[in-house]
Amino acid sequence: TVVVLDRDRSLVEAARRDPAQFDALYRKYLAQVYAFALYELADHHAAEDATERTFLRALAALSRFREQARPEDGPEASTFRVWQFRIARNVVANERRTRRRQPADSLDAALGAGLAIPDATDIEAQAVTRDEAAGALRALQGLPDDRRRALVLRSVDEMSTAEIAGILGKSEGAVRVLIHRGLGAVARELGHERGNIRGREPGRDRGTSR
């Protein structure tokens, strides 16, 4: 059974009457869409561009939006957010197909844009936090598209499994599998990187050289 249910109904209706009122939806979801684009593209400027294109397309297509949710989604469901992120997914996918970037430069841009937010007072601790964030981003970028998107939407944008399923066009069970496998792959990659770093530490191989 499909029911009309959307916590953003009043904002959407206001924006339909007066496009200037779309600013309320823009401000509400700007940070979430930008975070998704940044993790997807690993480039500050590309993420900004993709975010702006996402909202422009949403505004242009607002008359075609239909709010629909299932009863199990609960009274706080927002089908507008799901619809918005479907647009973001398409914009980001197009950007990934057309842009060719150097990974190191992209990582620097993403980290400089605030992907890593070290909560430390000494330089050494900040450097460790920055390296960990860079490693996590590299691991995310290496995942297959749907695993990466499911993991970002769940961990960064804190979306429910039902919302992610709506955005990716998959079942909730499939989304749970994507998230589980994505987390496992990231954990293995980070463990592999840490093992390599420990293996290169001074003095680690002294015993074998005697």
N, C-alpha and C positions, 0 to 999 in steps of 0.2 A: 504494500500500500504506500502510495506517495502522498505526502501532505505538504502544504505550504508552510514553511517554517524557516525563519531567518532572523537572526538578531540584528542584522544590518538593514532590515526592511525600511525603516524610517529614513535612514541616510540615503539609500538607493532611490526611494521615491522623491526625496527632496532634490537629488541631483538630476533626476529625470525632468522635474519641473523647471529647474534652473541649473544649467551646467556649472555655474560658478560654485554651487553647493557641493560639487564633487570633491572639493578641497578637503572636506571632512573625511571622506573615505581615503583620499590620498595620504593625509597625515596619519590616519589610523594604521594603515598597512605599509607605509613607506619603509620603515626599518626592517620589517619582515621580508619584503620583496628584495630589498637591497642585500640583506644578509644571504638570501638564497642565491642571488646573482653573483655575489662575491665569492662564495664557496664554489659555485659552479665554474666561474670563469677565472678565478684567482688573479684578477686584475682590477684595480680600483676604478680606473676610468671606464673600462668596458662594462663593469657592473653598474656604474652610474648611468651610462647610456642605455643599457638594457632595462634598467628600472624605469627610466623616463619613457621609453618606448612602450613598456608594459602598461603604464597608466594611461598613456595617450590612446593606445588601442582599446583599453577598457572603457574609457570615456566615449570613444567613437562608437563602440558596440553596445553601450549601456541599454539602449532600447531593446536589444535582442536578449538581454539577460532574463532568465526565468528562475525564480527562487523555488527550489524543490529540495526536500530532505526526507529521510526516512524517520519513522517514529523513534527508532532506537538511537538516532543521533542526538536526541535530547533537546531541551528547550534553548540551549545556548549555541546550537549549530549555526554556522554561517555558510550557506551555499554560495554567497557572494565571494567569500575568501577562497573557496575551492575554485570557482570560476576565474577569479583573478590570477591564481597561481597556475591554472592551466595556460593562460595567456603568457605568464612569465616563463613557464617551461618551454613553450614554443619559441619565444623570443630568444631565450638563452641557447636553445638548440641551434637556431639559425646562426647565432653569433659564434658558437663553437665550430660550426662548419665553415664559416667564412674567415675567421681570424686565425693567424698562425703566429704564436708568440714564443719567445724563449722562456722556458720554465723558470730559470733563475730570476729573470727580470720580473716575471709575474708574481713569484713568491715574495720578492722584495716589495712590490707595489701593494700586495694584499696585506702583508704584515705592517707596512707603513700606514695603511689605512685603518689599522686598529683591529686586525684579526687576532693578534696576540696582545693581550692587555695584562702585562706583568704586574703583579701586586707584590713588589719587592723593592727594597731600598738600596741594596748593593748591586753593583754592575754585574757581578758574576751570576747572581740569581736571575737577573733579568735576561742575561744571555742564554741561560739554560731554558728559561720559559720560552724565549723566542725560538730556540732550536726545536723544542718540543712541538710548538705550534706549526713550525715549518714542516716537521716530520709528519704531523697529522694531516696537514694539507696535501703533502705529496702522496700520502697513502690514500686519501679521499680521491685525488685526481686520477689515481690508477685504477679505481673501481669501474666496473661496467656502468653505463649511464643510469639505468633504473636503480641499481643498488646505491649509487652515489646520491641520487636525488631523494630516494626514500630516507636515507640516513641523514641527509641535511635537513629535510623537512621535519623529521622527527626530533633530531638533536638540537638543531639551531632554531627552527621556527616553532618547535614544541607542538606540532600538529598531532591530532589523533590518527589512529590507523585508518579510520573511516574517511577522514579528510584526505589523507595521502592516497588512499585507494581511488577516490574521486578524481584527484589531480592526475594520477598516472594511468587511470583507466584499467585498474586491476582489482582483483578481489582483495578483501582484507587479509585472508590467509596468505595470498601471494605477497602482500606487502610485509607481513610479519617475517616471511622467509627471506625477503630481500634485506630487511633490516638485520636479521640474525646473521646472515652470511656476510653482509657488509661490515658489521662490527667485528666479526671473526677475522676477516681479511685485514682490516685496519690494525687490529691487535697484533696479528702475526707480523705485519710489515714493521710496526713500531718496535716489536721485540727483536726482529732481525737487525734493524738499524742500531739499536742499543748494543746488541751483541757485537756488531762490527766496530762500534766506537770503543767498547771495552777491550776488544782485541788489539786495537791500535794504541792503547795507552802505554806510555813509556814504562819499560821494565817488565812488561807482560811476557815477553819472549826471551828474557835473559837466561831463564833456566834451560831453555832448549839450545842455547848457543854455546854452552860450556861443554 
